[in-house]
Amino acid sequence: MVTRRTFVAGAAALASAAGAPFVWAQGTPKELTFAVIPVENASLTTDRFGPLAKYLSDAVGIPVTLRIANDYAAVIEAQRAGNAQIAFYGPASYARAVMTGVKTEPLVNQRHETGINGYYSVLWVRADSPYKTVQDLKGKTLALVDPNSTSGNNAPRYFLSKNEGINSLDGFFGKVFFAGGHQNALLALAQGTADAAANEYFSPTDNMPTRLAEKGLLKDANGKALSPSDFRVVFKSDLLPEGPFSVLESVPAETRQKIKQALLDLPKKDKKVFDGLSGGKDQELVAVDAKAYEPVIGMLQYNDAQRKKQQ
């Protein structure tokens, strides 16, 4: 059981942007690249993380360039190639990176308004739909986020298998598709191209419907504004650890420590930038280590084994 969150480049482009893998010489690096998973669309993700890249540049004393990937795998491959020294991962994409040999050190993650540095995976449906339980969705259409998303793919597969006896999403649902982002998955539900959508859930006041509604983006296929009350949760996972800000182990230890301290200091040093990461809903950034993600690695190993059985 898991117990415990504009420049667009494709996976190949981001991984090869700086040519061959770079090996740091002793001493301070001259520049750093910060790769971020596509939590929202490229513009909104840039608005969220762009100020953080500038803050890190000033706090660490090294230019930091933001890169937002088209998909989660792009961040993994960019770090594998040594072309993204800093990364913001989801827990499952970080776990997959480690499982496939990427030498990256988790530094901090976010403590939310709930007081915990974790979140949940949920399945949303429209409140005006007849679906009250997961079993009601048999044969229907499910929107997932990305193959390497935690709340938008891996956690639903794991917990629906463990808790609902659904060992194959593709066998249970009539259609399963990846929407390409958390925002897109929820909008697929809102606009009627999916009957259910997997997504992240932090609290009753902090989730994808509330975040989209706050930005005026929660609309149906006809452009009619919707509210968070137009959606309901039919399944909720156990608590998941929030995803980490992680730095390659090849970056000199002194620089890694400066980056970590700058992130820990962010809420006090630049509250505006910190609040921009969550719309003002997070409390702080807290230190985290690889041990926190061991249950997530176990979750991915379980899902991998289930997939092999079905091939």
C-alpha positions as CSV (number, residue, x, y, z in Angstrom):
1,M,0.0,0.0,0.0
2,V,1.3,3.5,-0.8
3,T,1.2,5.4,2.4
4,R,2.3,8.5,2.4
5,R,1.8,16.5,-6.1
6,T,6.7,29.9,-23.5
7,F,9.1,27.2,-24.4
8,V,7.8,23.8,-25.2
9,A,10.0,21.0,-26.2
10,G,9.4,17.3,-27.0
11,A,11.2,14.5,-25.2
12,A,13.8,14.2,-27.9
13,A,14.3,17.9,-28.3
14,L,14.6,18.6,-24.6
15,A,16.9,15.7,-24.0
16,S,19.3,16.7,-26.7
17,A,19.0,20.5,-26.4
18,A,22.6,20.8,-25.1
19,G,24.1,18.0,-27.2
20,A,25.9,15.1,-25.5
21,P,25.5,14.5,-21.8
22,F,27.5,17.1,-19.9
23,V,29.9,16.1,-17.1
24,W,30.4,18.9,-14.6
25,A,34.0,19.9,-13.9
26,Q,34.9,20.6,-10.4
27,G,33.7,24.1,-9.3
28,T,30.6,26.2,-9.9
29,P,28.6,25.4,-13.1
30,K,28.1,28.4,-15.4
31,E,24.4,27.7,-16.1
32,L,21.6,25.4,-15.1
33,T,18.5,24.1,-16.9
34,F,15.2,23.6,-14.9
35,A,12.8,21.1,-16.6
36,V,9.2,21.0,-15.5
37,I,6.5,18.4,-16.2
38,P,3.4,19.9,-18.0
39,V,1.1,20.3,-15.0
40,E,-1.2,22.7,-17.0
41,N,-0.9,24.0,-20.5
42,A,2.5,25.5,-21.5
43,S,1.4,29.1,-20.9
44,L,0.0,28.5,-17.4
45,T,3.0,26.3,-16.4
46,T,5.4,29.0,-17.6
47,D,3.5,31.6,-15.5
48,R,3.8,29.3,-12.5
49,F,7.5,28.3,-12.8
50,G,9.1,31.1,-14.7
51,P,9.4,33.4,-11.7
52,L,10.8,30.5,-9.7
53,A,13.6,30.0,-12.3
54,K,14.5,33.7,-12.0
55,Y,14.4,33.5,-8.2
56,L,16.8,30.5,-8.3
57,S,19.1,32.4,-10.7
58,D,19.4,35.2,-8.2
59,A,19.5,33.1,-5.0
60,V,22.1,30.6,-6.3
61,G,24.1,33.0,-8.4
62,I,23.9,30.9,-11.5
63,P,21.6,31.6,-14.6
64,V,18.7,29.1,-14.5
65,T,16.7,28.5,-17.8
66,L,13.2,27.1,-17.6
67,R,12.2,24.3,-20.0
68,I,8.6,23.0,-20.0
69,A,8.3,19.6,-21.6
70,N,5.4,18.2,-23.8
71,D,5.2,15.2,-21.6
72,Y,6.5,13.7,-18.4
73,A,9.0,11.4,-20.2
74,A,10.8,14.4,-21.6
75,V,11.9,15.5,-18.1
76,I,13.1,12.0,-17.3
77,E,15.1,11.8,-20.5
78,A,16.5,15.4,-20.2
79,Q,17.9,14.5,-16.8
80,R,19.2,11.1,-18.1
81,A,21.1,13.0,-20.8
82,G,22.4,15.5,-18.3
83,N,20.7,18.4,-20.0
84,A,18.3,19.3,-17.2
85,Q,20.2,19.7,-14.0
86,I,17.1,20.7,-12.0
87,A,13.7,19.0,-12.4
88,F,10.2,19.3,-11.0
89,Y,8.7,15.8,-11.1
90,G,5.5,14.1,-10.1
91,P,6.2,11.2,-7.6
92,A,5.7,8.5,-10.3
93,S,7.9,10.2,-12.9
94,Y,10.6,10.7,-10.3
95,A,10.3,7.0,-9.4
96,R,10.5,6.0,-13.0
97,A,13.6,8.1,-13.5
98,V,15.3,6.4,-10.6
99,M,14.1,2.9,-11.7
100,T,15.7,3.5,-15.1
101,G,19.0,4.7,-13.8
102,V,18.8,8.4,-13.6
103,K,21.0,9.7,-10.8
104,T,18.9,12.5,-9.3
105,E,18.5,13.7,-5.7
106,P,15.1,14.8,-4.4
107,L,15.5,18.0,-2.4
108,V,12.2,19.4,-1.3
109,N,8.5,19.1,-2.0
110,Q,5.4,21.2,-1.2
111,R,3.4,21.2,2.1
112,H,-0.2,22.0,1.2
113,E,-2.9,23.9,3.1
114,T,-3.9,20.5,4.6
115,G,-0.6,20.5,6.5
116,I,0.7,17.5,4.6
117,N,3.2,17.2,1.8
118,G,1.0,14.8,-0.1
119,Y,-2.1,14.5,-2.2
120,Y,-4.6,12.0,-3.7
121,S,-5.6,10.5,-7.0
122,V,-9.3,10.8,-7.7
123,L,-11.8,9.9,-10.5
124,W,-14.1,12.8,-11.3
125,V,-17.5,12.5,-13.0
126,R,-20.0,15.2,-13.9
127,A,-22.4,15.8,-11.0
128,D,-25.4,15.6,-13.4
129,S,-24.3,12.1,-14.6
130,P,-25.8,8.8,-13.3
131,Y,-22.4,7.6,-12.2
132,K,-22.2,7.2,-8.4
133,T,-19.4,4.5,-8.1
134,V,-16.5,3.2,-10.1
135,Q,-18.5,0.2,-11.0
136,D,-21.1,2.4,-12.7
137,L,-18.4,3.4,-15.2
138,K,-17.9,0.0,-16.7
139,G,-17.8,0.3,-20.5
140,K,-17.6,4.1,-20.3
141,T,-14.8,6.5,-21.4
142,L,-11.9,7.4,-19.0
143,A,-9.5,10.3,-19.6
144,L,-6.1,9.8,-18.1
145,V,-3.3,12.4,-17.9
146,D,0.0,10.9,-19.0
147,P,1.7,7.4,-18.8
148,N,4.1,8.8,-16.2
149,S,1.6,10.7,-14.2
150,T,1.0,9.5,-10.6
151,S,-2.6,10.7,-10.0
152,G,-3.5,10.6,-13.7
153,N,-2.4,7.1,-14.5
154,N,-0.3,5.0,-12.1
155,A,-2.2,5.5,-8.9
156,P,-5.6,4.8,-10.5
157,R,-4.3,1.6,-12.0
158,Y,-2.8,0.5,-8.7
159,F,-5.6,1.4,-6.4
160,L,-8.4,0.3,-8.7
161,S,-6.7,-3.1,-8.9
162,K,-6.2,-3.3,-5.1
163,N,-9.5,-1.8,-4.0
164,E,-11.9,-2.5,-6.7
165,G,-10.6,-5.6,-8.4
166,I,-10.1,-3.8,-11.7
167,N,-6.8,-5.3,-12.9
168,S,-7.1,-3.8,-16.4
169,L,-8.4,-0.3,-17.0
170,D,-8.6,-1.0,-20.8
171,G,-10.6,-4.2,-20.1
172,F,-13.0,-2.4,-17.7
173,F,-13.6,0.9,-19.4
174,G,-14.9,1.0,-23.0
175,K,-12.2,3.6,-23.9
176,V,-9.2,4.9,-22.1
177,F,-7.1,7.7,-23.5
178,F,-4.3,10.1,-22.4
179,A,-5.3,13.7,-22.5
180,G,-1.8,15.0,-22.2
181,G,-2.1,17.0,-18.9
182,H,-4.2,17.4,-15.8
183,Q,-6.1,20.3,-17.1
184,N,-6.8,18.6,-20.4
185,A,-8.1,15.5,-18.7
186,L,-10.6,17.4,-16.6
187,L,-11.7,19.5,-19.6
188,A,-12.3,16.3,-21.5
189,L,-14.8,15.4,-18.8
190,A,-16.3,19.0,-18.7
191,Q,-16.7,19.0,-22.5
192,G,-18.3,15.6,-22.8
193,T,-15.5,13.6,-24.5
194,A,-15.0,11.5,-21.4
195,D,-17.4,10.1,-18.8
196,A,-14.7,10.2,-16.0
197,A,-11.3,11.8,-15.6
198,A,-8.4,10.8,-13.3
199,N,-6.7,13.8,-11.6
200,E,-4.8,15.1,-8.6
201,Y,-6.7,16.2,-5.5
202,F,-5.2,18.2,-2.6
203,S,-8.3,19.3,-0.7
204,P,-12.0,20.2,-1.2
205,T,-10.9,23.8,-2.0
206,D,-7.7,22.8,-4.0
207,N,-8.2,20.5,-6.9
208,M,-8.4,20.7,-10.7
209,P,-12.0,21.9,-10.9
210,T,-11.4,24.7,-8.3
211,R,-8.1,25.7,-10.0
212,L,-9.7,25.9,-13.5
213,A,-12.7,27.7,-12.2
214,E,-10.5,30.3,-10.5
215,K,-8.8,31.0,-13.9
216,G,-12.1,31.1,-15.7
217,L,-11.2,28.0,-17.7
218,L,-13.8,25.6,-16.5
219,K,-16.3,25.5,-19.4
220,D,-18.4,22.9,-21.2
221,A,-18.2,22.2,-25.0
222,N,-20.5,25.2,-25.7
223,G,-18.4,27.6,-23.7
224,K,-20.7,27.7,-20.7
225,A,-19.0,28.4,-17.4
226,L,-19.1,25.5,-15.0
227,S,-18.4,25.5,-11.2
228,P,-16.6,22.9,-9.1
229,S,-20.0,21.8,-7.8
230,D,-20.7,20.5,-11.3
231,F,-18.3,17.6,-10.6
232,R,-18.1,14.9,-8.0
233,V,-15.5,12.3,-6.9
234,V,-16.4,8.6,-7.3
235,F,-13.0,7.2,-6.2
236,K,-10.2,8.5,-4.0
237,S,-6.8,6.8,-3.5
238,D,-4.7,6.5,-0.4
239,L,-2.3,9.5,0.3
240,L,0.6,9.9,-2.1
241,P,3.8,11.8,-1.5
242,E,4.0,15.1,-3.3
243,G,6.4,15.2,-6.2
244,P,10.0,16.5,-5.6
245,F,12.2,19.3,-6.9
246,S,15.2,17.2,-7.8
247,V,18.8,17.9,-8.9
248,L,21.3,15.6,-10.7
249,E,23.9,14.1,-8.5
250,S,26.5,15.1,-11.0
251,V,26.0,18.8,-10.0
252,P,28.6,19.7,-7.4
253,A,27.4,19.1,-3.9
254,E,27.9,22.8,-2.9
255,T,25.6,23.9,-5.8
256,R,23.0,21.2,-4.9
257,Q,23.0,22.5,-1.3
258,K,22.6,26.1,-2.5
259,I,19.6,25.1,-4.6
260,K,18.0,23.2,-1.8
261,Q,18.5,26.1,0.7
262,A,17.1,28.6,-1.9
263,L,14.0,26.4,-2.2
264,L,13.5,26.0,1.5
265,D,13.9,29.8,1.9
266,L,11.5,30.7,-0.9
267,P,8.3,31.2,1.2
268,K,10.0,33.8,3.3
269,K,12.4,35.3,0.7
270,D,9.9,35.7,-2.1
271,K,6.3,34.9,-1.0
272,K,4.9,36.1,-4.3
273,V,6.9,33.6,-6.3
274,F,6.1,30.9,-3.7
275,D,2.4,31.6,-3.8
276,G,2.4,31.5,-7.6
277,L,3.3,27.9,-7.5
278,S,-0.1,26.9,-5.9
279,G,-2.3,30.0,-6.1
280,G,-1.4,30.8,-2.5
281,K,-2.7,27.4,-1.2
282,D,0.7,25.9,0.0
283,Q,2.3,26.5,3.4
284,E,6.0,25.9,2.7
285,L,8.6,23.7,1.0
286,V,10.0,20.9,3.1
287,A,13.1,18.7,2.8
288,V,12.5,15.3,1.4
289,D,14.7,12.3,0.5
290,A,14.6,9.2,-1.7
291,K,13.1,7.0,1.0
292,A,9.8,8.9,0.7
293,Y,9.3,7.6,-2.8
294,E,10.1,3.9,-2.1
295,P,6.3,3.1,-1.9
296,V,5.8,4.8,-5.3
297,I,8.5,2.6,-6.8
298,G,6.6,-0.4,-5.4
299,M,3.4,0.9,-7.0
300,L,5.1,1.2,-10.4
301,Q,6.6,-2.3,-10.0
302,Y,3.2,-3.7,-9.3
303,N,1.7,-1.9,-12.3
304,D,4.5,-3.1,-14.5
305,A,3.9,-6.7,-13.4
306,Q,0.2,-6.4,-14.1
307,R,0.9,-5.1,-17.5
308,K,3.2,-8.0,-18.4
309,K,0.5,-10.5,-17.3
310,Q,-2.0,-8.9,-19.7
311,Q,0.4,-8.9,-22.7
